[in-house]
Every structure is written in C-alpha cells, then in structure tokens.
Amino acid sequence: MVVNGHEYQEIWSIDLPIFSQFRSVASYASFDAVSLYTNVDNGCATKAVLDLFEEHQADVNVIGLTKDELEQLLMTTLACSVFRFNNKYYMQQRGLAMGLRLAPLLAIVYLDRIERKSLTTSVVFYKRHIDDVFVVGSSPEVLQEVLNNLNSHDPNIKFTIEEPDPNGFLPFLNTKVCIQDGLNEFGWYKKPSSKNIIIQSGSAHPIYMKANVVRSIRRTKDKIGGVANSSNDNEMERILEENGYSKDVSRTWYPFSPPDGIPMVLPFVNDRTAREVNRIVRRSSLPIRLVFEPSPDLKDLLTSSRRAVSVAVTTYSAGIQTLAGSQGSSDIVTTV
C-alpha cells in the first residue's frame, strides 16, 4: 500500500536485485478500479475485515468485543446510508457511502483480499494507493493475466489498464515514471484537466494555510527530479504566480497549541485579528489550543446532508495543518 507519490518514488528507487533483473525487459502499466466505493460488496468487505481480525487478533485491542459484536457494529454502520435531497429521503442500494469514515478502510481491505488471489509469481513490483495500482511484470502477457484475474472475483469490481505513452512515461498519482535502458526516470505529473487553482494569495484564508500550500508545492518540486526537472520547476512556479504568490519565502505563524490544551474554536475573521488573538492567548499561557474556523462557504450553506460531521476540525501535527472532515454521498440511490 502506498500513501503518496513521494513514498511510491522512494520504494521504487530501492535498488533490489530482483528489480535490476527485469528493468531492461520489464513491462509496466497502471490499473484503476472503476467507481470503487460504490461497487464494493458490503458483506464481502465485512467478511474480509473479520478474517483479517482473526489473523491478527493477538495484536489488536478490541476492548473486549467479540468477533460477532464487531460484525454487528460494522453491518449496522454500513446500513446507515440514508440521506436527504430536495426534501426526499434516499437510501444507497449497493456499495460504500462516499462520506462514510469506514469506506476507505473497507475498500482497501477488500481489494487486498482480491489481490492476494490474483497476483502471480511473474509480478515483479505491485503497489496500490486506494484504487490506483502501479504494476511491473516480466512481460505484457503477465500484466494482462493479472488484470483478468483482478476482474474475475467480483462482477462489480472492474479494473481498467493504462499503458506508457510513446515516450515511455506512465502517470501514477502525482508522478510519472519511465523504465528505459535499465534505469528509472521520474517526473512531476499533472492531469490535463487541472485548472491550476489553489488557495489565492489574496483570499481571506489564514496566512499559515497559504504558506503550507506554497511549501507543499515546492517540496514536491524538490523531491521529484528527472530529466524534465527544469520544466517541472517552471510549471510549478507558474502555478504559484497565477495564484498571486511571489518567489519570496512566505512568513507564517501557527495558532497557539500547548500539549493537552483545551480546544477553543473561534471564527476566522481576518489574518490580522487572528494574529492578535493568538498573541494575547500565547502571552497568557492559558492551557488553550486555538482553532480558527473559516466561515461557511456556499457548499456548506446549500448542503444539509451529514451536516453534523461536515464541519472541518483543524488539527496540527509537526507544524503542518490537517483538515479532517466528512462530506458527500453516493449517487447510487433509491427513494425510501
């Protein structure tokens, strides 16, 4: 399982003997699971989780719950797929609801079960991020065999295949890789449909959000090299300029967040006011963890489903802001 493009690049860059053996003749491609969440069989996904629980039961703390109780909790949670639209209530008939917190976990475990039955010994490298797979096999026939195996276990789970372009590059996550003459070449990848829209520098967002956006883009630029590195640099800098950012290093600040501080949620009015409140609280040394909540946007005002869990909760880890929220519903529905 791959977390992001950086980790994928680091894993693939490991110089293992088995990689060296096939680099000059390897065939590589990417698989994509079509509409994964809404096509997962809930019963099979639950069984896959319970089987995994039995396998690792000694290492899992389930606070006294039995396997049957865990199964009941999972099935009850998955049954809560009712939402309202235009004052009518709907229930999802198949698959995992997109806004369900358990959905990514169940989808990952379910695909892992399918993969264990599908991979052959001729697969040299296989890594997946949720529903995107990068695979290297000893021949094109091996890749086709794996694809057929993956598509044979569940009539609703179907994978498509993407092969390298004429230059040998294959997109995967935010990278593209080319295996040629026994070497790996990486570059930055951006979908053609991308509009290059990020948080505008002149928006009312806190400055630390904007600074994190700039740092994230430049960190990606530094980590992903390759022959096309100069063009990557120019493209990333152009995106920043289009959104109003200069080449100067952004100065930022972070909300006061002492260990074990009590969360104090305040509306974010503007950066100047937030800085002043932050300064006062920091000087007071009160055990308060400041959380500045942005004003609701148009989507928040117009969307009523799952409103109780759609409010973003702002947390901070190692100086990096993380927004954790739940939103959206599936489109496979029927009226209740």
TAKAMO-V187213 format. One record per backbone hydrogen bond with DSSP energy under -1.0 kcal/mol. NH is the residue of the N-H (numbers start at 0). CO is the residue of the C=O. E is the energy in kcal/mol with one decimal. If there is no record, write none. Layout:
nh/co/e
NH/CO/E
NH/CO/E
This chain:
nh/co/e
1/127/-3.1
7/3/-2.0
8/4/-2.3
9/5/-2.3
10/6/-2.6
11/7/-2.3
12/8/-1.6
13/10/-1.3
15/13/-1.7
19/15/-2.0
20/16/-1.9
22/18/-1.6
24/21/-1.2
25/21/-2.2
26/136/-2.5
28/134/-2.1
29/161/-2.4
30/132/-1.7
31/159/-2.0
32/130/-2.3
33/157/-2.9
38/35/-1.6
44/40/-2.8
45/41/-2.4
46/42/-2.1
47/43/-2.2
48/44/-2.0
49/45/-2.4
50/46/-2.5
51/47/-1.9
52/48/-2.3
53/49/-2.4
54/50/-1.8
55/51/-1.7
58/55/-1.7
59/56/-1.2
64/61/-2.5
69/65/-2.3
70/66/-2.3
71/67/-2.1
72/68/-2.3
73/69/-2.5
74/70/-2.6
75/71/-2.3
76/72/-2.3
77/73/-2.5
78/74/-1.3
79/76/-1.2
80/78/-2.0
82/89/-2.1
84/87/-2.8
87/84/-1.5
89/82/-3.0
90/333/-2.6
91/80/-1.7
95/36/-3.5
99/96/-1.6
102/99/-1.1
105/101/-2.7
106/102/-2.6
107/103/-2.4
108/104/-2.4
109/105/-2.5
110/106/-2.4
111/107/-2.1
112/108/-1.7
113/109/-1.7
114/110/-2.8
115/111/-2.0
117/114/-1.3
118/114/-2.1
122/119/-1.5
123/135/-2.3
124/135/-1.7
126/133/-2.4
128/131/-3.1
130/128/-1.2
131/128/-2.4
132/30/-2.9
133/126/-3.1
134/28/-2.5
135/124/-2.9
136/26/-2.9
137/121/-1.4
142/138/-1.5
143/139/-2.1
144/140/-2.1
145/141/-2.4
146/142/-2.4
147/143/-2.4
148/144/-2.3
149/145/-2.6
150/146/-1.8
151/148/-1.3
159/31/-2.3
161/29/-2.6
164/168/-2.8
167/164/-2.6
169/176/-2.2
171/174/-3.2
174/171/-2.1
175/186/-2.1
176/169/-2.1
177/184/-2.2
179/182/-2.3
182/179/-1.8
184/177/-2.3
186/175/-1.8
188/173/-2.1
193/190/-1.9
200/242/-2.6
202/199/-1.7
209/205/-1.3
210/206/-2.7
211/207/-1.8
212/208/-1.7
213/209/-2.1
214/210/-2.6
215/211/-2.5
216/212/-2.0
217/213/-2.4
218/214/-2.6
219/215/-2.0
220/216/-2.0
221/217/-2.0
222/218/-2.0
223/219/-2.1
228/225/-1.5
231/227/-2.2
232/228/-2.5
233/229/-2.2
234/230/-2.3
235/231/-2.6
236/232/-2.4
237/233/-2.0
238/234/-2.0
239/235/-2.0
240/236/-2.4
241/237/-2.6
242/238/-1.1
243/240/-1.8
244/239/-2.7
260/257/-1.8
261/286/-2.7
263/288/-2.6
265/290/-2.9
267/292/-2.6
273/269/-2.2
274/270/-2.5
275/271/-1.9
276/272/-2.5
277/273/-2.4
278/274/-2.3
279/275/-2.2
280/276/-2.4
281/277/-2.3
282/278/-2.1
283/279/-1.6
287/285/-2.7
288/261/-2.4
289/255/-2.4
290/263/-2.3
292/265/-3.2
300/296/-1.9
301/297/-1.9
302/298/-1.9
306/303/-1.2
308/305/-1.1
312/323/-1.7
314/321/-1.8
316/319/-1.8
319/316/-2.0
321/314/-1.9
323/312/-1.6
325/308/-1.1
333/90/-1.1
335/88/-2.2
